[in-house]
Every structure is written in structure tokens, then in C-alpha cells.
Amino acid sequence: MGREVSELRYPAARLHARKLRDHFARQVSDPRGPRRQGVELPDPRTIAALVDAGFWASLQHEEGYAPEISLAFLPPGRAEHPMRLAAPLALRARALARLAPAVERPGIHLGVWRDGGKLVVWGTTRAVPSSCFVLEVLGPGLLVVKHRIRDSPKFRNVAVFEGERVKLIRRRAGGASDAPVLLRSLLGHGAGRLSDGGDDLLLRLAVSMRAHRRGGTLLVVPAESEKWRESILRPASYLVEPAFADLAELLASPPEERAPAMEKAVDAVAGLTAVDGATVINDHYELLAFGVKIGRPDGRPRVERVTLSEPVEGNRPVVVGPLQLGGTRHNSAAQFAQDQREAIAMVASQDGRFTLFAWSPREGMVHAHRVEALLL
């Protein structure tokens, strides 16, 4: 089938293909099974070829732009309303890079399948079945393997390739029972105490915070309590009174009415996190403040240790000092999570890292969850 695995030039594609195939099969398994849904999982050789082509395409440039491409492994007959090429293209990095400007918008996938024993790009599709193997090229050397969640338009990350580093997402994170609701949602667990749809809204906010690349902190506090004010230095320049309920009102509206305005509302709140200081919302998604400074209440101990973990295979939680995670933004978020144990703090770094801070009763300290691999 096309080039043999031994001919592939991206070592990580060859080294991790079999493990990734087994991991992907476990991730998408359900009582009906992917084959009974009419979806064929690629074998290790096919995975290696897809990843290799995607990696080298990511290093190409068309008119100064790095390619952004989504490849879906499925035959045209399994796609909804496919656009088919009269002459399929061989799966090659240069061909993918040249097509990238036409398919870089979200929701467009290049369909890849076998033709005469070779992998070819047969056209495009805007919808893929659940369990379908999808490879997204997001930037130079940055690839994400994912699949669509059954009965949902959303996708779940399975693995991240960053150059020679490969992260396989672990669906069962240690201590998931007392992990933040956003992390449990990303891993496919229950939504917890937040209002209906709130886990998805927090996910949208996290993605938007990360996208503006300026860094920021979002504090999510209980709506029924004002205790969070104990951890805010006074005077606070940007308190919002009355609370701004745009997100809450959209969340309560019918889905068909909500969609057009939700993205703008999310981006507006996420944009406030770029202001120096922290943005505060409650767990009903009402905006309470932005640009506020976090302080340690009188008599409270300084945060000295946090547990750090990442929900990827092979990662083991370690105890570190909060300043080892970053600068003052991370340290203040850890302090807030220690003092306000019913709240969570979400921190976006300028370099793309994203950390959730929450008090862990099980561990008796703040737990810092590195989750950027889930947000790509």
C-alpha cells in the first residue's frame, strides 16, 4: 500500500503506529463496535502513512502560510454529500499543502481511502461518522488524531504529535472523581455540578482563551457565595455590577437560537482574560469582574506545593512548587484554588499551555491539571 512503513521519513509515525491503532480502537469502542457502524479503523501501516504525510505537509508553506488540514480515513460511500475529484490524488505532502488553502476552514475534511493498494485523497466531506479516524494538521510539526463523539458533532482527541513527542490521551485520569468538571467532560465523564451545557461552555472559553495567545486567568466561583471576594485585592478596578448575564441567558435559550450569538459571547468573555489580572465568572456563567488581582487572605497559609499531572499515557502525578509551573499568574491561581476550595482557576499561557487548578480533597492540596493536549 503506497510506501512501505520502512520508507517513511518521520520516525514517530513508524514507531507509534501500532500502539496508536490499539489505543484508538479502545477509545472509540462501544457496545455496537466501530465495524458495526460501517467504519473501518486503519491498520498500523495506514496510520503511519497518514501521519507521515501529514507531518511533512505541515512543514510546507504555500504563499507564506503553514498548512492547516483535516484528513478523514473513510471511503466516499460513507461520507455525507462528498465532493469527489475526477482524478484522486496520491497521498503526498506536497499535494496536501497545495490543497490546504481550499480546506483550512473548520469542518472540512479531505477524504482518504485506498485505490489499487495505494492511499489517495478522493475529495472532501463536511461530515464524518463517529469512530472515523481523523488526523488534523494544526501547525508545523503539530498533528492531532481524533474521532467524532457518537451522537454528537464534537470531536475527542486521541493523540497529539509534537515533533518527536507523542502524547496518547488517557481517558481515565487519576483522581477523576474529584477533578474539575471541565477535565471530566474532556475525558468523557459526567458533567458534575455545573448547569446543563456548562461543561461545553467552559470548554469553549478554554479554547478561546488559548487562541488569543496573550495569556489569561479565568476564575469560576460558586454563584451562591461571595467568599471569592476575600481573595481579591482592593480596590478592584473592573467589578461588574450588576453581573453581566449574556452567557447565562444564551445558555438558557433554545439551541437553534443560541448558536449564532454564542461564539461571539464566548470570545468576548475570553478576550477579557487578556487584560492584566483575572476574570471572574460564577457557575451560572454570569460575569462578575475582570482585571482583578488575586491576593492571599489574612491568616491563610501560602501555597507551597501542588500536584501536577497531565491526562496522557505514561504520565505520573508529581508534587512541585507552583512557581515551577510558570510565573506569577500560575502562582496566584494556585493560591486562589487553595483558599477558595469550591472554585476552579483556568490559566492560559502565552506559549499555548493550559492549566486547571482545583482543590483536591483526596490529595489534600491543589491539583494542577495540564490539559492543552485536550484543547487542540
Backbone hydrogen bonds, N-H to C=O, Kabsch-Sander energy under -0.5 kcal/mol:
donor,donor_aa,acceptor,acceptor_aa,energy
7,E,4,E,-1.9
8,L,5,V,-1.5
13,A,10,Y,-1.3
14,R,10,Y,-1.1
15,L,11,P,-2.7
16,H,12,A,-1.9
17,A,13,A,-0.6
20,L,16,H,-2.7
21,R,17,A,-2.3
22,D,18,R,-2.1
23,H,19,K,-2.5
24,F,20,L,-3.1
25,A,21,R,-2.3
26,R,22,D,-1.8
27,Q,23,H,-2.2
28,V,24,F,-2.0
29,S,25,A,-0.6
29,S,26,R,-0.6
33,G,30,D,-0.9
37,Q,33,G,-0.7
37,Q,34,P,-0.8
38,G,35,R,-1.7
39,V,34,P,-2.2
41,L,39,V,-0.6
47,I,43,D,-2.6
48,A,44,P,-2.5
49,A,45,R,-2.0
50,L,46,T,-2.6
51,V,47,I,-2.8
52,D,48,A,-2.5
53,A,49,A,-2.3
54,G,50,L,-2.5
55,F,51,V,-2.7
56,W,52,D,-2.2
57,A,53,A,-2.1
58,S,54,G,-1.9
59,L,55,F,-0.7
59,L,56,W,-0.6
60,Q,57,A,-1.5
62,E,65,Y,-2.3
63,E,61,H,-0.6
65,Y,62,E,-1.8
69,I,137,V,-1.2
71,L,135,L,-3.3
72,A,110,L,-2.8
73,F,133,F,-2.7
74,L,72,A,-1.2
74,L,112,V,-1.3
78,R,75,P,-1.9
79,A,76,P,-1.3
80,E,127,A,-0.8
81,H,79,A,-0.6
83,M,124,T,-2.6
84,R,82,P,-0.6
85,L,122,W,-3.0
89,L,121,V,-2.2
91,L,119,L,-2.0
92,R,90,A,-1.5
96,L,92,R,-2.2
97,A,93,A,-2.5
98,R,94,R,-2.0
99,L,95,A,-1.5
100,A,96,L,-1.4
102,A,99,L,-1.7
103,V,99,L,-0.7
103,V,100,A,-1.3
104,E,100,A,-0.6
108,I,105,R,-1.3
109,H,107,G,-0.5
109,H,125,T,-2.8
110,L,70,S,-3.5
111,G,109,H,-0.6
111,G,123,G,-2.3
112,V,72,A,-2.8
113,W,120,V,-2.1
115,D,118,K,-3.0
118,K,115,D,-1.2
120,V,113,W,-3.0
121,V,89,L,-3.3
122,W,111,G,-2.0
122,W,120,V,-0.7
123,G,111,G,-0.8
124,T,83,M,-2.3
125,T,109,H,-2.0
126,R,80,E,-0.6
131,S,148,R,-1.2
132,C,129,P,-1.6
133,F,73,F,-0.5
134,V,146,K,-2.2
135,L,71,L,-2.9
136,E,134,V,-0.5
136,E,144,V,-3.1
137,V,69,I,-3.7
138,L,136,E,-0.7
138,L,142,L,-2.3
139,G,142,L,-1.2
142,L,139,G,-2.4
143,L,141,G,-0.6
143,L,161,F,-2.4
144,V,136,E,-2.3
145,V,159,A,-2.6
146,K,134,V,-2.7
147,H,156,R,-1.7
149,I,154,K,-3.0
152,S,149,I,-1.5
156,R,147,H,-2.9
158,V,145,V,-3.4
159,A,145,V,-1.7
160,V,167,K,-2.4
161,F,143,L,-3.0
162,E,160,V,-0.6
162,E,165,R,-3.3
163,G,141,G,-2.5
165,R,162,E,-2.2
167,K,160,V,-2.8
168,L,166,V,-0.5
169,I,158,V,-2.5
169,I,167,K,-0.6
170,R,311,P,-2.5
171,R,169,I,-0.7
173,A,171,R,-1.0
176,A,173,A,-1.6
178,D,175,G,-1.5
179,A,176,A,-1.2
184,R,180,P,-2.2
185,S,181,V,-2.4
186,L,182,L,-2.4
187,L,183,L,-1.9
188,G,185,S,-1.1
189,H,184,R,-3.9
194,L,191,A,-0.8
195,S,283,D,-0.8
198,G,195,S,-2.7
201,L,197,G,-1.7
202,L,198,G,-2.7
203,L,199,D,-1.8
204,R,200,D,-2.3
205,L,201,L,-2.3
206,A,202,L,-2.6
207,V,203,L,-2.6
208,S,204,R,-2.4
209,M,205,L,-2.7
210,R,206,A,-2.2
211,A,207,V,-1.7
212,H,208,S,-1.4
213,R,209,M,-0.5
213,R,210,R,-0.7
216,G,348,A,-2.1
217,T,277,G,-0.6
218,L,346,M,-2.7
219,L,279,T,-3.3
220,V,344,I,-2.7
221,V,219,L,-0.6
221,V,281,I,-2.4
225,S,222,P,-1.1
229,R,226,E,-1.8
230,E,227,K,-2.1
231,S,228,W,-1.6
232,I,229,R,-1.5
233,L,293,K,-2.8
237,S,235,P,-0.6
239,L,236,A,-0.6
240,V,288,L,-2.9
241,E,239,L,-0.6
244,F,287,L,-2.0
245,A,243,A,-0.6
248,A,285,Y,-0.7
249,E,245,A,-2.8
250,L,246,D,-2.2
251,L,247,L,-2.5
252,A,248,A,-1.4
253,S,249,E,-0.6
253,S,250,L,-1.0
257,E,254,P,-1.4
258,R,254,P,-1.7
259,A,255,P,-1.8
261,A,258,R,-0.7
262,M,258,R,-1.8
263,E,259,A,-0.8
265,A,261,A,-2.2
266,V,262,M,-2.8
267,D,263,E,-2.5
268,A,264,K,-1.9
269,V,265,A,-1.8
270,A,266,V,-2.9
271,G,267,D,-2.2
272,L,268,A,-1.0
272,L,269,V,-0.6
273,T,269,V,-0.8
273,T,270,A,-0.8
274,A,271,G,-1.5
275,V,272,L,-1.5
278,A,292,V,-3.0
279,T,217,T,-2.7
280,V,289,A,-3.1
281,I,219,L,-2.7
282,N,286,E,-1.8
283,D,221,V,-1.7
285,Y,282,N,-2.5
287,L,244,F,-2.9
288,L,280,V,-2.9
289,A,280,V,-1.5
290,F,238,Y,-1.8
292,V,278,A,-2.3
295,G,231,S,-2.8
300,R,297,P,-2.0
306,V,320,V,-2.6
307,T,366,V,-2.6
308,L,318,V,-3.5
309,S,368,A,-2.2
312,V,310,E,-2.6
313,E,168,L,-3.5
315,N,312,V,-1.9
318,V,308,L,-2.2
320,V,306,V,-2.7
320,V,318,V,-0.5
324,Q,321,G,-2.0
325,L,322,P,-1.6
331,N,327,G,-1.9
332,S,328,T,-2.9
333,A,329,R,-1.8
334,A,330,H,-2.3
335,Q,331,N,-2.1
336,F,332,S,-2.5
337,A,333,A,-2.4
338,Q,334,A,-1.8
339,D,335,Q,-2.2
340,Q,336,F,-3.2
341,R,339,D,-0.7
343,A,340,Q,-1.9
344,I,220,V,-1.8
345,A,357,F,-2.4
346,M,218,L,-3.0
347,V,345,A,-0.5
347,V,355,T,-2.9
348,A,216,G,-2.7
349,S,353,R,-2.9
352,G,349,S,-1.7
355,T,347,V,-2.6
356,L,369,H,-2.6
357,F,345,A,-3.2
358,A,367,H,-1.7
359,W,343,A,-0.6
360,S,365,M,-2.2
364,G,360,S,-2.1
365,M,360,S,-1.1
366,V,305,R,-0.5
367,H,358,A,-3.2
368,A,307,T,-4.1
368,A,366,V,-0.5
369,H,356,L,-3.1
369,H,367,H,-0.6
370,R,309,S,-2.8
370,R,368,A,-0.6
371,V,354,F,-2.7
371,V,369,H,-0.6
372,E,354,F,-0.6
374,L,371,V,-1.8
375,L,371,V,-0.6
375,L,372,E,-1.0
376,L,372,E,-0.8
